[in-house]
Amino acid sequence: MKEEKYRLLTDQIHSLIDGETDSVAVMATVCAAIHETMGFFWTGFYRVVGDELVLGPFQGPVACMHIAYGRGVCGSAWRQKNTIVVPDVEQFPGHIACSSLSRSEIVVPVISASGDVLAVLDIDSKELATFDETDRKYLEIICEQINKQLDSTI
C-alpha cells in the first residue's frame, strides 16, 4: 500500500512541477503533495544559504528557521550528502527538537549535478520508526525530480 501511494505520488509530483522554474513554487508544491498524500506530521525544505540551512516551504507546525552545517539530522544529512533515517529522534546525538511531538524523522538532501547540496527535504512523524527503505527510495526519487526540474537553481 505504501509503495503504491509513493508510485502515484512521484507521478503526480512530476506532472505538477513539470515546466516550473521557480524554486519556491516547486518546493511548496512538493511539500503539499507529500504531506497531503502521506499524512506526515511535518514536511518541509531547508535551503542551503551560505553556511547554514534556512527554512523553506513547509506543511505543519512552526519550525526552526536556521540550522548550522552538521547540526541535528538536517545539518548532518547536508554534511554527509546522504539520506538519514532516524527511528527515534531521542536517540540521535544532537537532535534539534523543533517540536516535542516529533518522534521519528527522515532527511533527504537535494544534490546538484556538481555534487553540492542545495536543500534538504525534512519529514517528521509523531510515531516511532515510521520511515523505512520504501520511504528512502521514493523520497530520494522525488528529490532527484526536483533537482532535474530546477536544473540546480534552488
N, CA, C and O atoms as a GROMACS GRO file, in nm:
protein
  616
    1MET      N    1   0.083  -0.121   0.000
    1MET     CA    2   0.000   0.000   0.000
    1MET      C    3   0.087   0.126   0.000
    1MET      O    4   0.064   0.218  -0.079
    2LYS      N    5   0.188   0.130   0.089
    2LYS     CA    6   0.275   0.247   0.096
    2LYS      C    7   0.349   0.268  -0.036
    2LYS      O    8   0.357   0.380  -0.085
    3GLU      N    9   0.401   0.160  -0.092
    3GLU     CA   10   0.475   0.172  -0.218
    3GLU      C   11   0.386   0.222  -0.330
    3GLU      O   12   0.429   0.303  -0.412
    4GLU      N   13   0.264   0.175  -0.336
    4GLU     CA   14   0.170   0.221  -0.439
    4GLU      C   15   0.140   0.370  -0.422
    4GLU      O   16   0.134   0.444  -0.520
    5LYS      N   17   0.121   0.415  -0.298
    5LYS     CA   18   0.099   0.558  -0.272
    5LYS      C   19   0.217   0.640  -0.324
    5LYS      O   20   0.199   0.744  -0.387
    6TYR      N   21   0.337   0.593  -0.296
    6TYR     CA   22   0.456   0.664  -0.341
    6TYR      C   23   0.468   0.664  -0.493
    6TYR      O   24   0.507   0.765  -0.552
    7ARG      N   25   0.436   0.552  -0.557
    7ARG     CA   26   0.442   0.548  -0.704
    7ARG      C   27   0.349   0.653  -0.764
    7ARG      O   28   0.387   0.727  -0.855
    8LEU      N   29   0.228   0.659  -0.713
    8LEU     CA   30   0.132   0.758  -0.761
    8LEU      C   31   0.178   0.900  -0.728
    8LEU      O   32   0.163   0.992  -0.809
    9LEU      N   33   0.235   0.916  -0.609
    9LEU     CA   34   0.284   1.047  -0.567
    9LEU      C   35   0.397   1.097  -0.657
    9LEU      O   36   0.397   1.213  -0.697
   10THR      N   37   0.492   1.011  -0.689
   10THR     CA   38   0.603   1.055  -0.775
   10THR      C   39   0.552   1.095  -0.913
   10THR      O   40   0.601   1.191  -0.972
   11ASP      N   41   0.454   1.022  -0.965
   11ASP     CA   42   0.393   1.060  -1.094
   11ASP      C   43   0.322   1.194  -1.082
   11ASP      O   44   0.334   1.280  -1.169
   12GLN      N   45   0.248   1.212  -0.974
   12GLN     CA   46   0.175   1.337  -0.951
   12GLN      C   47   0.272   1.455  -0.941
   12GLN      O   48   0.250   1.559  -1.003
   13ILE      N   49   0.377   1.438  -0.864
   13ILE     CA   50   0.475   1.546  -0.847
   13ILE      C   51   0.539   1.580  -0.981
   13ILE      O   52   0.557   1.698  -1.013
   14HIS      N   53   0.573   1.479  -1.058
   14HIS     CA   54   0.632   1.506  -1.190
   14HIS      C   55   0.538   1.593  -1.273
   14HIS      O   56   0.581   1.690  -1.335
   15SER      N   57   0.410   1.559  -1.274
   15SER     CA   58   0.312   1.637  -1.351
   15SER      C   59   0.295   1.778  -1.296
   15SER      O   60   0.284   1.874  -1.372
   16LEU      N   61   0.292   1.789  -1.163
   16LEU     CA   62   0.271   1.920  -1.101
   16LEU      C   63   0.385   2.018  -1.125
   16LEU      O   64   0.361   2.137  -1.146
   17ILE      N   65   0.508   1.970  -1.122
   17ILE     CA   66   0.622   2.062  -1.131
   17ILE      C   67   0.681   2.072  -1.272
   17ILE      O   68   0.771   2.152  -1.296
   18ASP      N   69   0.632   1.991  -1.363
   18ASP     CA   70   0.684   1.992  -1.500
   18ASP      C   71   0.674   2.132  -1.558
   18ASP      O   72   0.566   2.189  -1.567
   19GLY      N   73   0.787   2.188  -1.598
   19GLY     CA   74   0.790   2.319  -1.661
   19GLY      C   75   0.804   2.435  -1.564
   19GLY      O   76   0.831   2.547  -1.607
   20GLU      N   77   0.788   2.412  -1.435
   20GLU     CA   78   0.801   2.520  -1.336
   20GLU      C   79   0.948   2.546  -1.308
   20GLU      O   80   1.024   2.453  -1.285
   21THR      N   81   0.987   2.673  -1.309
   21THR     CA   82   1.127   2.708  -1.285
   21THR      C   83   1.149   2.782  -1.153
   21THR      O   84   1.263   2.803  -1.112
   22ASP      N   85   1.042   2.821  -1.087
   22ASP     CA   86   1.056   2.892  -0.960
   22ASP      C   87   1.077   2.791  -0.848
   22ASP      O   88   0.992   2.705  -0.824
   23SER      N   89   1.190   2.801  -0.778
   23SER     CA   90   1.225   2.703  -0.677
   23SER      C   91   1.127   2.701  -0.560
   23SER      O   92   1.096   2.594  -0.507
   24VAL      N   93   1.077   2.818  -0.519
   24VAL     CA   94   0.983   2.823  -0.407
   24VAL      C   95   0.852   2.754  -0.446
   24VAL      O   96   0.796   2.678  -0.367
   25ALA      N   97   0.805   2.780  -0.565
   25ALA     CA   98   0.681   2.716  -0.612
   25ALA      C   99   0.698   2.564  -0.617
   25ALA      O  100   0.608   2.489  -0.578
   26VAL      N  101   0.813   2.518  -0.665
   26VAL     CA  102   0.838   2.374  -0.674
   26VAL      C  103   0.841   2.313  -0.534
   26VAL      O  104   0.773   2.213  -0.508
   27MET      N  105   0.920   2.372  -0.444
   27MET     CA  106   0.930   2.316  -0.309
   27MET      C  107   0.797   2.319  -0.236
   27MET      O  108   0.763   2.223  -0.167
   28ALA      N  109   0.721   2.426  -0.250
   28ALA     CA  110   0.590   2.436  -0.184
   28ALA      C  111   0.494   2.330  -0.236
   28ALA      O  112   0.422   2.268  -0.159
   29THR      N  113   0.493   2.310  -0.365
   29THR     CA  114   0.404   2.212  -0.426
   29THR      C  115   0.442   2.071  -0.385
   29THR      O  116   0.356   1.989  -0.352
   30VAL      N  117   0.572   2.042  -0.385
   30VAL     CA  118   0.618   1.909  -0.345
   30VAL      C  119   0.582   1.882  -0.199
   30VAL      O  120   0.535   1.773  -0.166
   31CYS      N  121   0.605   1.981  -0.112
   31CYS     CA  122   0.570   1.965   0.031
   31CYS      C  123   0.422   1.934   0.047
   31CYS      O  124   0.384   1.841   0.119
   32ALA      N  125   0.339   2.012  -0.018
   32ALA     CA  126   0.195   1.994  -0.005
   32ALA      C  127   0.153   1.855  -0.055
   32ALA      O  128   0.072   1.788   0.008
   33ALA      N  129   0.208   1.812  -0.168
   33ALA     CA  130   0.171   1.682  -0.224
   33ALA      C  131   0.212   1.568  -0.132
   33ALA      O  132   0.134   1.477  -0.107
   34ILE      N  133   0.336   1.573  -0.081
   34ILE     CA  134   0.383   1.468   0.010
   34ILE      C  135   0.300   1.468   0.138
   34ILE      O  136   0.252   1.364   0.183
   35HIS      N  137   0.283   1.585   0.196
   35HIS     CA  138   0.213   1.598   0.324
   35HIS      C  139   0.069   1.548   0.315
   35HIS      O  140   0.021   1.474   0.401
   36GLU      N  141   0.002   1.589   0.210
   36GLU     CA  142  -0.138   1.552   0.192
   36GLU      C  143  -0.152   1.402   0.163
   36GLU      O  144  -0.241   1.336   0.217
   37THR      N  145  -0.066   1.350   0.079
   37THR     CA  146  -0.076   1.209   0.040
   37THR      C  147  -0.036   1.114   0.152
   37THR      O  148  -0.104   1.014   0.176
   38MET      N  149   0.073   1.146   0.221
   38MET     CA  150   0.129   1.052   0.318
   38MET      C  151   0.085   1.081   0.462
   38MET      O  152   0.097   0.994   0.548
   39GLY      N  153   0.034   1.200   0.489
   39GLY     CA  154  -0.018   1.231   0.623
   39GLY      C  155   0.088   1.244   0.731
   39GLY      O  156   0.063   1.212   0.847
   40PHE      N  157   0.207   1.291   0.694
   40PHE     CA  158   0.314   1.307   0.792
   40PHE      C  159   0.287   1.426   0.883
   40PHE      O  160   0.206   1.513   0.850
   41PHE      N  161   0.354   1.431   0.998
   41PHE     CA  162   0.339   1.539   1.095
   41PHE      C  163   0.395   1.670   1.043
   41PHE      O  164   0.332   1.775   1.056
   42TRP      N  165   0.514   1.665   0.984
   42TRP     CA  166   0.579   1.785   0.931
   42TRP      C  167   0.656   1.748   0.806
   42TRP      O  168   0.727   1.648   0.804
   43THR      N  169   0.640   1.829   0.702
   43THR     CA  170   0.707   1.807   0.574
   43THR      C  171   0.758   1.940   0.525
   43THR      O  172   0.681   2.034   0.508
   44GLY      N  173   0.888   1.950   0.502
   44GLY     CA  174   0.940   2.078   0.454
   44GLY      C  175   1.080   2.073   0.401
   44GLY      O  176   1.150   1.971   0.410
   45PHE      N  177   1.121   2.186   0.347
   45PHE     CA  178   1.255   2.202   0.293
   45PHE      C  179   1.333   2.303   0.375
   45PHE      O  180   1.279   2.402   0.424
   46TYR      N  181   1.461   2.275   0.388
   46TYR     CA  182   1.558   2.373   0.436
   46TYR      C  183   1.653   2.396   0.320
   46TYR      O  184   1.707   2.302   0.263
   47ARG      N  185   1.673   2.524   0.287
   47ARG     CA  186   1.761   2.561   0.176
   47ARG      C  187   1.900   2.594   0.228
   47ARG      O  188   1.915   2.653   0.335
   48VAL      N  189   2.002   2.555   0.152
   48VAL     CA  190   2.138   2.593   0.187
   48VAL      C  191   2.157   2.740   0.149
   48VAL      O  192   2.146   2.777   0.032
   49VAL      N  193   2.186   2.821   0.251
   49VAL     CA  194   2.213   2.963   0.230
   49VAL      C  195   2.342   2.993   0.306
   49VAL      O  196   2.343   3.003   0.428
   50GLY      N  197   2.450   3.008   0.232
   50GLY     CA  198   2.580   3.029   0.295
   50GLY      C  199   2.621   2.907   0.374
   50GLY      O  200   2.632   2.796   0.321
   51ASP      N  201   2.645   2.929   0.504
   51ASP     CA  202   2.693   2.819   0.588
   51ASP      C  203   2.586   2.764   0.681
   51ASP      O  204   2.616   2.707   0.786
   52GLU      N  205   2.459   2.783   0.642
   52GLU     CA  206   2.350   2.729   0.723
   52GLU      C  207   2.233   2.686   0.636
   52GLU      O  208   2.224   2.720   0.518
   53LEU      N  209   2.144   2.610   0.698
   53LEU     CA  210   2.017   2.575   0.635
   53LEU      C  211   1.914   2.676   0.683
   53LEU      O  212   1.905   2.706   0.802
   54VAL      N  213   1.835   2.728   0.589
   54VAL     CA  214   1.730   2.824   0.620
   54VAL      C  215   1.596   2.764   0.581
   54VAL      O  216   1.582   2.707   0.473
   55LEU      N  217   1.499   2.776   0.670
   55LEU     CA  218   1.367   2.720   0.648
   55LEU      C  219   1.308   2.767   0.516
   55LEU      O  220   1.310   2.885   0.483
   56GLY      N  221   1.256   2.671   0.441
   56GLY     CA  222   1.188   2.699   0.315
   56GLY      C  223   1.042   2.661   0.328
   56GLY      O  224   0.989   2.654   0.440
   57PRO      N  225   0.975   2.637   0.217
   57PRO     CA  226   0.834   2.598   0.221
   57PRO      C  227   0.814   2.470   0.304
   57PRO      O  228   0.895   2.377   0.299
   58PHE      N  229   0.704   2.469   0.381
   58PHE     CA  230   0.675   2.352   0.463
   58PHE      C  231   0.526   2.341   0.490
   58PHE      O  232   0.450   2.435   0.466
   59GLN      N  233   0.487   2.223   0.540
   59GLN     CA  234   0.350   2.196   0.584
   59GLN      C  235   0.360   2.141   0.726
   59GLN      O  236   0.438   2.050   0.751
   60GLY      N  237   0.282   2.196   0.818
   60GLY     CA  238   0.285   2.150   0.956
   60GLY      C  239   0.307   2.266   1.051
   60GLY      O  240   0.301   2.382   1.010
   61PRO      N  241   0.333   2.236   1.178
   61PRO     CA  242   0.352   2.341   1.277
   61PRO      C  243   0.481   2.418   1.254
   61PRO      O  244   0.568   2.375   1.178
   62VAL      N  245   0.493   2.534   1.320
   62VAL     CA  246   0.612   2.616   1.305
   62VAL      C  247   0.737   2.535   1.334
   62VAL      O  248   0.733   2.437   1.408
   63ALA      N  249   0.849   2.578   1.275
   63ALA     CA  250   0.972   2.500   1.284
   63ALA      C  251   1.092   2.591   1.306
   63ALA      O  252   1.082   2.714   1.298
   64CYS      N  253   1.205   2.531   1.335
   64CYS     CA  254   1.331   2.604   1.347
   64CYS      C  255   1.358   2.673   1.214
   64CYS      O  256   1.335   2.616   1.107
   65MET      N  257   1.408   2.796   1.221
   65MET     CA  258   1.430   2.871   1.097
   65MET      C  259   1.573   2.860   1.045
   65MET      O  260   1.594   2.877   0.925
   66HIS      N  261   1.670   2.834   1.131
   66HIS     CA  262   1.810   2.825   1.090
   66HIS      C  263   1.874   2.703   1.155
   66HIS      O  264   1.854   2.677   1.274
   67ILE      N  265   1.950   2.629   1.077
   67ILE     CA  266   2.022   2.511   1.127
   67ILE      C  267   2.165   2.518   1.076
   67ILE      O  268   2.189   2.536   0.956
   68ALA      N  269   2.259   2.504   1.165
   68ALA     CA  270   2.401   2.510   1.128
   68ALA      C  271   2.445   2.384   1.054
   68ALA      O  272   2.388   2.276   1.071
   69TYR      N  273   2.547   2.400   0.972
   69TYR     CA  274   2.608   2.289   0.899
   69TYR      C  275   2.651   2.180   0.998
   69TYR      O  276   2.722   2.208   1.094
   70GLY      N  277   2.607   2.057   0.972
   70GLY     CA  278   2.646   1.944   1.056
   70GLY      C  279   2.567   1.929   1.184
   70GLY      O  280   2.592   1.835   1.260
   71ARG      N  281   2.473   2.018   1.211
   71ARG     CA  282   2.398   2.014   1.336
   71ARG      C  283   2.263   1.945   1.316
   71ARG      O  284   2.194   1.969   1.217
   72GLY      N  285   2.225   1.859   1.410
   72GLY     CA  286   2.097   1.789   1.403
   72GLY      C  287   2.092   1.694   1.284
   72GLY      O  288   2.193   1.670   1.218
   73VAL      N  289   1.975   1.640   1.260
   73VAL     CA  290   1.958   1.545   1.149
   73VAL      C  291   1.973   1.617   1.015
   73VAL      O  292   2.038   1.566   0.924
   74CYS      N  293   1.913   1.735   1.002
   74CYS     CA  294   1.920   1.808   0.875
   74CYS      C  295   2.063   1.850   0.842
   74CYS      O  296   2.110   1.827   0.730
   75GLY      N  297   2.131   1.909   0.937
   75GLY     CA  298   2.269   1.952   0.914
   75GLY      C  299   2.362   1.835   0.890
   75GLY      O  300   2.458   1.847   0.814
   76SER      N  301   2.334   1.722   0.954
   76SER     CA  302   2.415   1.601   0.933
   76SER      C  303   2.393   1.544   0.793
   76SER      O  304   2.489   1.502   0.728
   77ALA      N  305   2.269   1.543   0.745
   77ALA     CA  306   2.240   1.494   0.609
   77ALA      C  307   2.309   1.584   0.506
   77ALA      O  308   2.358   1.536   0.404
   78TRP      N  309   2.311   1.714   0.532
   78TRP     CA  310   2.381   1.809   0.445
   78TRP      C  311   2.531   1.777   0.443
   78TRP      O  312   2.591   1.766   0.336
   79ARG      N  313   2.590   1.762   0.560
   79ARG     CA  314   2.734   1.735   0.570
   79ARG      C  315   2.770   1.602   0.503
   79ARG      O  316   2.869   1.594   0.430
   80GLN      N  317   2.689   1.499   0.528
   80GLN     CA  318   2.718   1.365   0.474
   80GLN      C  319   2.677   1.348   0.328
   80GLN      O  320   2.720   1.254   0.261
   81LYS      N  321   2.594   1.440   0.278
   81LYS     CA  322   2.538   1.431   0.142
   81LYS      C  323   2.469   1.296   0.123
   81LYS      O  324   2.484   1.229   0.021
   82ASN      N  325   2.391   1.260   0.227
   82ASN     CA  326   2.327   1.129   0.227
   82ASN      C  327   2.197   1.135   0.306
   82ASN      O  328   2.183   1.215   0.398
   83THR      N  329   2.103   1.050   0.269
   83THR     CA  330   1.976   1.039   0.341
   83THR      C  331   2.001   0.981   0.479
   83THR      O  332   2.079   0.887   0.496
   84ILE      N  333   1.934   1.039   0.578
   84ILE     CA  334   1.942   0.986   0.715
   84ILE      C  335   1.801   0.951   0.761
   84ILE      O  336   1.710   1.034   0.756
   85VAL      N  337   1.785   0.827   0.806
   85VAL     CA  338   1.658   0.779   0.862
   85VAL      C  339   1.680   0.761   1.012
   85VAL      O  340   1.772   0.691   1.055
   86VAL      N  341   1.595   0.827   1.092
   86VAL     CA  342   1.608   0.821   1.237
   86VAL      C  343   1.480   0.761   1.296
   86VAL      O  344   1.376   0.826   1.298
   87PRO      N  345   1.487   0.635   1.344
   87PRO     CA  346   1.369   0.570   1.400
   87PRO      C  347   1.319   0.633   1.530
   87PRO      O  348   1.200   0.631   1.559
   88ASP      N  349   1.412   0.689   1.609
   88ASP     CA  350   1.378   0.753   1.736
   88ASP      C  351   1.466   0.876   1.753
   88ASP      O  352   1.585   0.863   1.781
   89VAL      N  353   1.408   0.993   1.735
   89VAL     CA  354   1.488   1.116   1.740
   89VAL      C  355   1.556   1.137   1.875
   89VAL      O  356   1.658   1.206   1.882
   90GLU      N  357   1.501   1.080   1.982
   90GLU     CA  358   1.563   1.093   2.114
   90GLU      C  359   1.700   1.024   2.119
   90GLU      O  360   1.783   1.056   2.204
   91GLN      N  361   1.723   0.931   2.028
   91GLN     CA  362   1.849   0.855   2.025
   91GLN      C  363   1.952   0.915   1.929
   91GLN      O  364   2.064   0.866   1.920
   92PHE      N  365   1.914   1.022   1.857
   92PHE     CA  366   2.007   1.084   1.762
   92PHE      C  367   2.089   1.191   1.833
   92PHE      O  368   2.032   1.289   1.881
   93PRO      N  369   2.220   1.174   1.840
   93PRO     CA  370   2.305   1.273   1.908
   93PRO      C  371   2.291   1.412   1.846
   93PRO      O  372   2.309   1.428   1.725
   94GLY      N  373   2.261   1.511   1.927
   94GLY     CA  374   2.248   1.648   1.879
   94GLY      C  375   2.118   1.679   1.809
   94GLY      O  376   2.108   1.781   1.740
   95HIS      N  377   2.018   1.594   1.824
   95HIS     CA  378   1.888   1.619   1.760
   95HIS      C  379   1.835   1.756   1.802
   95HIS      O  380   1.842   1.793   1.919
   96ILE      N  381   1.782   1.830   1.706
   96ILE     CA  382   1.722   1.961   1.732
   96ILE      C  383   1.572   1.940   1.743
   96ILE      O  384   1.508   1.900   1.646
   97ALA      N  385   1.517   1.966   1.860
   97ALA     CA  386   1.374   1.942   1.883
   97ALA      C  387   1.294   2.068   1.852
   97ALA      O  388   1.270   2.150   1.940
   98CYS      N  389   1.253   2.082   1.727
   98CYS     CA  390   1.164   2.193   1.691
   98CYS      C  391   1.026   2.171   1.752
   98CYS      O  392   0.956   2.266   1.785
   99SER      N  393   0.988   2.044   1.766
   99SER     CA  394   0.862   2.009   1.830
   99SER      C  395   0.882   1.882   1.913
   99SER      O  396   0.943   1.786   1.867
  100SER      N  397   0.832   1.884   2.034
  100SER     CA  398   0.843   1.766   2.120
  100SER      C  399   0.754   1.652   2.072
  100SER      O  400   0.767   1.539   2.119
  101LEU      N  401   0.664   1.681   1.978
  101LEU     CA  402   0.575   1.577   1.925
  101LEU      C  403   0.644   1.491   1.819
  101LEU      O  404   0.597   1.381   1.789
  102SER      N  405   0.753   1.539   1.762
  102SER     CA  406   0.825   1.463   1.661
  102SER      C  407   0.896   1.345   1.726
  102SER      O  408   0.968   1.361   1.824
  103ARG      N  409   0.876   1.224   1.669
  103ARG     CA  410   0.936   1.103   1.727
  103ARG      C  411   1.033   1.034   1.632
  103ARG      O  412   1.130   0.973   1.677
  104SER      N  413   1.008   1.042   1.501
  104SER     CA  414   1.100   0.984   1.403
  104SER      C  415   1.111   1.080   1.286
  104SER      O  416   1.028   1.168   1.267
  105GLU      N  417   1.218   1.061   1.205
  105GLU     CA  418   1.250   1.161   1.103
  105GLU      C  419   1.327   1.098   0.988
  105GLU      O  420   1.400   1.000   1.005
  106ILE      N  421   1.308   1.156   0.870
  106ILE     CA  422   1.391   1.124   0.754
  106ILE      C  423   1.430   1.256   0.689
  106ILE      O  424   1.348   1.346   0.674
  107VAL      N  425   1.557   1.265   0.650
  107VAL     CA  426   1.606   1.385   0.582
  107VAL      C  427   1.679   1.340   0.455
  107VAL      O  428   1.769   1.256   0.460
  108VAL      N  429   1.638   1.399   0.342
  108VAL     CA  430   1.693   1.363   0.212
  108VAL      C  431   1.754   1.488   0.148
  108VAL      O  432   1.684   1.588   0.129
  109PRO      N  433   1.883   1.484   0.116
  109PRO     CA  434   1.943   1.601   0.051
  109PRO      C  435   1.903   1.611  -0.097
  109PRO      O  436   1.884   1.511  -0.165
  110VAL      N  437   1.892   1.735  -0.143
  110VAL     CA  438   1.873   1.764  -0.286
  110VAL      C  439   2.011   1.805  -0.336
  110VAL      O  440   2.063   1.910  -0.298
  111ILE      N  441   2.069   1.720  -0.421
  111ILE     CA  442   2.208   1.737  -0.462
  111ILE      C  443   2.216   1.777  -0.609
  111ILE      O  444   2.154   1.714  -0.696
  112SER      N  445   2.292   1.883  -0.637
  112SER     CA  446   2.308   1.932  -0.774
  112SER      C  447   2.393   1.836  -0.856
  112SER      O  448   2.457   1.745  -0.802
  113ALA      N  449   2.394   1.856  -0.986
  113ALA     CA  450   2.475   1.775  -1.076
  113ALA      C  451   2.624   1.786  -1.041
  113ALA      O  452   2.701   1.694  -1.065
  114SER      N  453   2.663   1.899  -0.985
  114SER     CA  454   2.804   1.919  -0.948
  114SER      C  455   2.837   1.862  -0.810
  114SER      O  456   2.952   1.868  -0.766
  115GLY      N  457   2.736   1.805  -0.742
  115GLY     CA  458   2.759   1.741  -0.613
  115GLY      C  459   2.737   1.828  -0.492
  115GLY      O  460   2.766   1.786  -0.379
  116ASP      N  461   2.687   1.950  -0.511
  116ASP     CA  462   2.658   2.039  -0.399
  116ASP      C  463   2.517   2.013  -0.345
  116ASP      O  464   2.424   1.989  -0.422
  117VAL      N  465   2.502   2.017  -0.213
  117VAL     CA  466   2.369   2.007  -0.154
  117VAL      C  467   2.304   2.145  -0.165
  117VAL      O  468   2.359   2.244  -0.118
  118LEU      N  469   2.188   2.148  -0.227
  118LEU     CA  470   2.115   2.273  -0.247
  118LEU      C  471   2.010   2.296  -0.139
  118LEU      O  472   1.979   2.409  -0.104
  119ALA      N  473   1.956   2.185  -0.088
  119ALA     CA  474   1.850   2.189   0.012
  119ALA      C  475   1.838   2.050   0.072
  119ALA      O  476   1.898   1.954   0.023
  120VAL      N  477   1.759   2.041   0.178
  120VAL     CA  478   1.724   1.909   0.231
  120VAL      C  479   1.573   1.904   0.250
  120VAL      O  480   1.510   2.002   0.289
  121LEU      N  481   1.518   1.787   0.220
  121LEU     CA  482   1.378   1.759   0.247
  121LEU      C  483   1.372   1.691   0.383
  121LEU      O  484   1.433   1.585   0.403
  122ASP      N  485   1.300   1.751   0.476
  122ASP     CA  486   1.291   1.702   0.613
  122ASP      C  487   1.147   1.660   0.639
  122ASP      O  488   1.054   1.738   0.616
  123ILE      N  489   1.128   1.538   0.688
  123ILE     CA  490   0.994   1.490   0.719
  123ILE      C  491   0.995   1.427   0.857
  123ILE      O  492   1.080   1.343   0.888
  124ASP      N  493   0.900   1.468   0.940
  124ASP     CA  494   0.888   1.419   1.077
  124ASP      C  495   0.756   1.345   1.095
  124ASP      O  496   0.657   1.373   1.028
  125SER      N  497   0.758   1.249   1.188
  125SER     CA  498   0.639   1.173   1.224
  125SER      C  499   0.619   1.179   1.375
  125SER      O  500   0.716   1.192   1.450
  126LYS      N  501   0.495   1.169   1.417
  126LYS     CA  502   0.463   1.161   1.561
  126LYS      C  503   0.485   1.020   1.615
  126LYS      O  504   0.482   0.999   1.737
  127GLU      N  505   0.507   0.924   1.526
  127GLU     CA  506   0.524   0.784   1.565
  127GLU      C  507   0.671   0.743   1.555
  127GLU      O  508   0.746   0.796   1.472
  128LEU      N  509   0.711   0.650   1.640
  128LEU     CA  510   0.846   0.594   1.632
  128LEU      C  511   0.858   0.506   1.507
  128LEU      O  512   0.761   0.445   1.464
  129ALA      N  513   0.978   0.501   1.450
  129ALA     CA  514   1.012   0.410   1.340
  129ALA      C  515   0.914   0.415   1.222
  129ALA      O  516   0.879   0.311   1.166
  130THR      N  517   0.872   0.534   1.185
  130THR     CA  518   0.780   0.550   1.073
  130THR      C  519   0.846   0.523   0.939
  130THR      O  520   0.784   0.466   0.849
  131PHE      N  521   0.971   0.563   0.925
  131PHE     CA  522   1.036   0.564   0.794
  131PHE      C  523   1.123   0.441   0.772
  131PHE      O  524   1.193   0.394   0.862
  132ASP      N  525   1.117   0.389   0.648
  132ASP     CA  526   1.192   0.269   0.613
  132ASP      C  527   1.256   0.286   0.475
  132ASP      O  528   1.263   0.397   0.423
  133GLU      N  529   1.301   0.176   0.418
  133GLU     CA  530   1.367   0.181   0.288
  133GLU      C  531   1.272   0.223   0.175
  133GLU      O  532   1.317   0.281   0.076
  134THR      N  533   1.144   0.196   0.188
  134THR     CA  534   1.048   0.242   0.088
  134THR      C  535   1.042   0.394   0.087
  134THR      O  536   1.045   0.456  -0.019
  135ASP      N  537   1.033   0.453   0.206
  135ASP     CA  538   1.033   0.600   0.215
  135ASP      C  539   1.161   0.656   0.156
  135ASP      O  540   1.158   0.749   0.075
  136ARG      N  541   1.275   0.598   0.196
  136ARG     CA  542   1.404   0.645   0.145
  136ARG      C  543   1.407   0.641  -0.007
  136ARG      O  544   1.443   0.740  -0.072
  137LYS      N  545   1.369   0.529  -0.064
  137LYS     CA  546   1.375   0.511  -0.209
  137LYS      C  547   1.293   0.617  -0.282
  137LYS      O  548   1.342   0.683  -0.372
  138TYR      N  549   1.168   0.632  -0.242
  138TYR     CA  550   1.079   0.722  -0.316
  138TYR      C  551   1.106   0.870  -0.286
  138TYR      O  552   1.091   0.954  -0.374
  139LEU      N  553   1.145   0.902  -0.165
  139LEU     CA  554   1.177   1.042  -0.135
  139LEU      C  555   1.306   1.084  -0.205
  139LEU      O  556   1.320   1.199  -0.244
  140GLU      N  557   1.399   0.991  -0.221
  140GLU     CA  558   1.519   1.021  -0.300
  140GLU      C  559   1.484   1.042  -0.447
  140GLU      O  560   1.540   1.130  -0.512
  141ILE      N  561   1.391   0.963  -0.500
  141ILE     CA  562   1.345   0.982  -0.638
  141ILE      C  563   1.281   1.120  -0.652
  141ILE      O  564   1.307   1.191  -0.750
  142ILE      N  565   1.199   1.159  -0.556
  142ILE     CA  566   1.133   1.290  -0.560
  142ILE      C  567   1.237   1.402  -0.556
  142ILE      O  568   1.225   1.499  -0.630
  143CYS      N  569   1.338   1.389  -0.472
  143CYS     CA  570   1.442   1.492  -0.463
  143CYS      C  571   1.523   1.499  -0.593
  143CYS      O  572   1.568   1.607  -0.631
  144GLU      N  573   1.542   1.386  -0.660
  144GLU     CA  574   1.608   1.387  -0.790
  144GLU      C  575   1.522   1.459  -0.894
  144GLU      O  576   1.574   1.532  -0.978
  145GLN      N  577   1.390   1.438  -0.887
  145GLN     CA  578   1.299   1.508  -0.978
  145GLN      C  579   1.308   1.659  -0.958
  145GLN      O  580   1.310   1.735  -1.054
  146ILE      N  581   1.313   1.701  -0.832
  146ILE     CA  582   1.321   1.844  -0.801
  146ILE      C  583   1.448   1.902  -0.861
  146ILE      O  584   1.445   2.006  -0.927
  147ASN      N  585   1.559   1.836  -0.838
  147ASN     CA  586   1.687   1.885  -0.888
  147ASN      C  587   1.688   1.894  -1.040
  147ASN      O  588   1.734   1.994  -1.096
  148LYS      N  589   1.637   1.791  -1.106
  148LYS     CA  590   1.633   1.793  -1.253
  148LYS      C  591   1.543   1.904  -1.302
  148LYS      O  592   1.576   1.973  -1.399
  149GLN      N  593   1.429   1.923  -1.237
  149GLN     CA  594   1.335   2.026  -1.280
  149GLN      C  595   1.395   2.165  -1.270
  149GLN      O  596   1.377   2.248  -1.358
  150LEU      N  597   1.466   2.189  -1.162
  150LEU     CA  598   1.518   2.324  -1.139
  150LEU      C  599   1.656   2.345  -1.197
  150LEU      O  600   1.710   2.456  -1.193
  151ASP      N  601   1.716   2.238  -1.251
  151ASP     CA  602   1.849   2.246  -1.309
  151ASP      C  603   1.946   2.316  -1.214
  151ASP      O  604   2.022   2.405  -1.252
  152SER      N  605   1.939   2.271  -1.088
  152SER     CA  606   2.031   2.319  -0.983
  152SER      C  607   2.014   2.467  -0.950
  152SER      O  608   2.113   2.537  -0.927
  153THR      N  609   1.890   2.517  -0.947
  153THR     CA  610   1.870   2.659  -0.919
  153THR      C  611   1.801   2.688  -0.787
  153THR      O  612   1.754   2.799  -0.766
  154ILE      N  613   1.792   2.590  -0.697
  154ILE     CA  614   1.724   2.616  -0.568
  154ILE      C  615   1.801   2.722  -0.492
  154ILE      O  616   1.762   2.759  -0.382
   0.00000   0.00000   0.00000
